[in-house]
Amino acid sequence: MKKVKVAAPATVANVCCGFDILGFAVDAPCDEVVLTLTDTPGVTMKSITGDGGRLPLEAGKNTASVAVQSYLNAIQESTGVAIELIKKLPLGSGMGSSAASAAAALVAINALFDDRLSRSELIVHAMESERIACGSAHADNVAPSLLGGFVLVRGYAPLDVIKVPIKAKLFCTLAHPHLELKTEDSRKVLKPTISLKDAITQNGNTAGLMVGLMSEDYELIGRSLQDVIAEPIRSLFIPGFDQVRNLCKEAGALGCGISGSGPTMFALSKDQHTAEKVGQVLKAHFAKNNLNSDSHVSQINLDGAKIIG
């Protein structure tokens, strides 16, 4: 096989209380890549569509090509690779756009080399692409995009990633207002230290969310979807954040928060009907604030990136 096409899903990182350590994958939207082995050594970005000409074609600056080059270095191969990137995730949306590109490219190159590495072993190479995208090699987007499901990054030194065995059947609503927030900018506004009180609260919520997911305790999930560290600051970038979060809960959502660094908002619900109703609430709220928005409803994607051609 010398050519393969892969789709990798959008992700919700942080999941309120799990800053840089929690994330999950959704069914749509997805980025797609086509990788072709060539006779000319080196990784090249052949084309990018769907980005409005904004993403770099320079191989050392694009997350897809950086991830592929890291992979090739690791397996000590110098084969040429041409990458076609089809962007379907909006840039600066908080839905793991850069991570999806990298995850798709890694699953593709791994398939072309007979799956020499496991999905978990691909994570470190995807993290290198995140480093060039936002200055931080975090795994809470790339890991769920590669592995699917809910993922816990227990530690970074050394990297310790666990796919959470969830029993809860959840539907996710994503609402993306047509704003753009760069992850690196959203990280800069965060405080470098937190109080002991906030640390205790955040740890309790993270642990509660894990127990809720694994025991199908929906009330516990709802109580645990609270962030006292990043969200109070990042919510200032989203018009009427507190109001719309309350409206989502009134519509039946278990909880609501910022997807990644924003401005996309996510909500978790027990059924599709509620999730769609919450999507309407979010879209109506953004419209009242003179913002167009896109919404997506799906179950949790348990499989991650997949070959589609």
SULGI-V881726 format. One record per helix or strand of 2 or more residues. SS is the DSSP state (alpha for helix, beta for strand). FROM is the first residue (numbers start at 1). TO is the last residue. Records with the same first field share a line. If there is no record, write none. Layout:
# SULGI-V881726
SS: FROM-TO + FROM-TO
This chain:
# SULGI-V881726
beta: 3-13 + 22-38 + 43-49 + 80-86 + 150-156 + 159-163 + 171-177 + 255-258 + 265-269 + 293-300 + 306-307
alpha: 63-75 + 97-112 + 119-134 + 142-147 + 183-188 + 196-215 + 218-224 + 231-237 + 241-250 + 272-288
